[in-house]
Amino acid sequence: MRRRTFMRAAGAAAVTLALSGAALAQETVKIGLILPMTGPFASTGRQIEAAARLYMQQQGDTVAGKKIQLIVKDDTGVADVTKRLAQELIVNDKISVMAGFGLTPLALAPAPLATQAKVPAVVMAAATATITEASPFIVRTSFTLPQATVPMAEWAAQNGIKKVVTLVSDYGPGIDAEKAFTGAFTAKGGQVENLRVPLANPDFSPFLQKVADAKPDALFVFVPSGIGAQFMKQFVERGLDKSGVKLIGPGDVTDDDILNGMGDVALGAITTQHYSAAHDSPENKAFVEAFKKANPNMRPNFMAVGGYDGMHLIYEGLKKTNGQGGQALIDAMKGTSWTSPRGPVSIDPQTRDIIQNIYVRKVERVNGELYNVEFATIPNVKDPVKAAKAN
């Protein structure tokens, strides 16, 4: 009898402990930040983590009366690892939000888990247009390649460029960029030849030789963030910097994080992108100053602003839901608008993609450093792929 009484008491204590643990868990909102912190795309992870931590430092770690906990995991740039980490974060850590996702395969891998667990996934980097279609719980604060690329094609056609070779990394965003540029540029009467380079261990030399032989007016380049320096080195080695071929593309190739190290070869490159560290606004000047102070010897790039704005979207969504996650949180994120360091932005309620300005920029030397200096703005650009489907 004493044993039964003890067992009942112990069972009641266990339930009480579990309930108090659950209550405690509810008081903490956990965000699982899954990023490539090592490997060839580590610069992306480093930028996004730094920006996310800066946002929390500035805004505090409490929202709607709940403590925010950031759990950073390194997927090494491998999709199977991303999926495993997402599952562990959902099951073991009981996260309310997952975020990050440095490349398209890494964003797509956990999409079914986001749907099954009803955990919002905030894509802060990956840029293939179709990513948000993989789960109704995916929302994006970075950009899509067509969003940045179609304006580049239109600018090229308006500025006397008739013949272009495209050189892209052979995976989702690169193929998106190639198709978007080719479709928009040929519609304006331009001529295009397409080349694709392997994503893993790329050697640009043989492809650049083909470019030299083709003698186009311009070379359109898309490579993932952090790979631009390697491309530029081989661009110079093939003498293309002195050939008269204009270098154009979305902004990944002249990524702010590595631009200074490229040297004079990058001068004059024309790109279209949603963010530059040189963007002239009070919000961006404050952001760049705070980022550099928190991360000496680092300049924020477009990945950083995707991470910073991703945290802002999470915070704003939690404010609207009073700290609730799941379907309520993803619904609260739709239609949110704010003034970002990049300019005015909003989340398209239909597609869950970001609507933002796209800037035409030229690499120039400013106070002894290289910057992407904006000289034209295309306002409120939606992803053109989804906009075309809607029409």
Secondary structure, DSSP 8 states (H G I E B T S, - for coil): -HHHHHHHHHHHHHHHHHHHHHHHHHTEEEEEEEE--SSTTHHHHHHHHHHHHHHHHHH-SEETTEEEEEEEEE-TT-HHHHHHHHHHHHHTS--SEEEE--SHHHHHTTHHHHHHHT--EEESS---GGGGGG-TTEEESS--HHHHHHHHHHHHHHTT--EEEEEEESSHHHHHHHHHHHHHHHHTT-EEEEEEE-SSS---HHHHHHHHHH--SEEEEE--TT-HHHHHHHHHHTTGGGTT-EEEEEGGGG-TTTHHHHGGGGTT-EEEES--TT--SHHHHHHHHHHHHHSTT----HHHHHHHHHHHHHHHHHHHHTT--HHHHHHHHTT-EEEETTEEEEE-TTT--EEEEEEEEEEEEETTEEEEEEEEEEEEE--HHHHHHH-
